[in-house]
Amino acid sequence: MPYIGFARSPYGPAKTYELIMDELRKRGFRVGFSKHHWMGDAPFGLVIVETERGAIAIRWNIGDEFTLRLEEVNDDDWDDFVEDTLEYLSGD
């Protein structure tokens, strides 16, 4: 089953992406592919990761410290989460 996640980070997009990827590896996920979406002036983004345990979509925003929470969801909820986040990022 896929996962959705919510992260907070005091850092910008590049450092936040690195922290998310490191944390997933610490939690036992083997990453096969990943991509990162964000807008230059928005304090949030979306990281999409393909792993041997399923797809992961993590929405991150600016916060006081780095945290990451994951939830296992069904395919429809994962698709809705990704679609809604990408629409918000694109301004549609």
C-alpha positions as MATLAB code, in Angstrom:
seq = 'MPYIGFARSPYGPAKTYELIMDELRKRGFRVGFSKHHWMGDAPFGLVIVETERGAIAIRWNIGDEFTLRLEEVNDDDWDDFVEDTLEYLSGD';
ca = [
       0.000    0.000    0.000;
       1.143    3.557   -0.593;
       1.971    6.103    2.081;
       1.299    9.799    2.503;
       3.420   11.921    4.760;
       3.564   15.287    6.421;
       6.890   16.958    7.166;
       7.925   20.197    8.802;
      11.354   21.710    8.355;
      13.149   24.941    9.249;
      15.144   24.646    6.005;
      14.589   25.432    2.349;
      13.574   22.958   -0.360;
      16.977   21.366   -1.068;
      17.912   20.675    2.562;
      14.357   19.550    3.396;
      14.449   17.083    0.493;
      17.762   15.667    1.783;
      16.368   15.284    5.309;
      13.231   13.525    4.047;
      15.254   11.102    1.953;
      17.641   10.378    4.851;
      14.745    9.775    7.239;
      13.029    7.374    4.830;
      16.249    5.365    4.529;
      16.579    5.292    8.338;
      13.045    3.879    8.476;
      14.014    1.018    6.189;
      12.712    2.258    2.831;
      14.884    1.508   -0.201;
      14.401    4.377   -2.615;
      14.231    3.565   -6.310;
      13.169    6.950   -7.686;
      12.173   10.326   -6.267;
      11.112   13.755   -7.432;
      10.496   17.054   -5.688;
       7.929   19.712   -6.558;
       7.816   23.218   -5.069;
       7.212   26.832   -6.047;
      10.051   29.267   -5.542;
       8.137   31.643   -3.299;
       5.964   29.135   -1.409;
       7.060   27.699    1.960;
       5.975   24.151    1.094;
       6.428   21.387   -1.446;
       5.770   17.770   -2.362;
       8.253   14.889   -2.474;
       7.185   11.745   -4.368;
       9.199    8.588   -3.790;
       9.015    5.095   -5.245;
      10.224    2.366   -2.866;
      10.081   -1.422   -2.661;
       7.400   -1.015    0.048;
       5.162    1.238   -2.070;
       4.842    4.803   -3.292;
       5.260    7.667   -0.827;
       4.024   11.254   -1.223;
       5.175   13.721    1.425;
       3.850   17.254    1.724;
       6.274   19.495    3.616;
       6.078   23.015    4.975;
       8.198   25.361    7.038;
       8.278   24.710   10.783;
      10.475   25.105   13.842;
      12.167   21.702   13.620;
      12.329   18.738   11.259;
       9.555   16.188   11.772;
       8.078   13.512    9.519;
       4.889   11.514    9.975;
       3.792    8.742    7.582;
       0.378    7.112    7.134;
      -0.473    4.051    5.078;
      -3.433    4.778    2.764;
      -5.290    3.204   -0.143;
      -4.486    3.986   -3.786;
      -7.402    6.401   -4.269;
      -6.461    8.475   -1.220;
      -2.821    8.595   -2.371;
      -3.872    9.769   -5.850;
      -6.164   12.454   -4.374;
      -3.419   13.666   -2.013;
      -0.893   14.024   -4.848;
      -3.376   15.605   -7.250;
      -4.643   18.132   -4.683;
      -1.128   19.111   -3.641;
       0.118   19.522   -7.217;
      -2.919   21.655   -8.104;
      -2.243   23.893   -5.115;
       1.440   24.187   -6.032;
       0.614   25.136   -9.623;
      -1.871   27.787   -8.564;
      -4.840   26.160  -10.330;
];
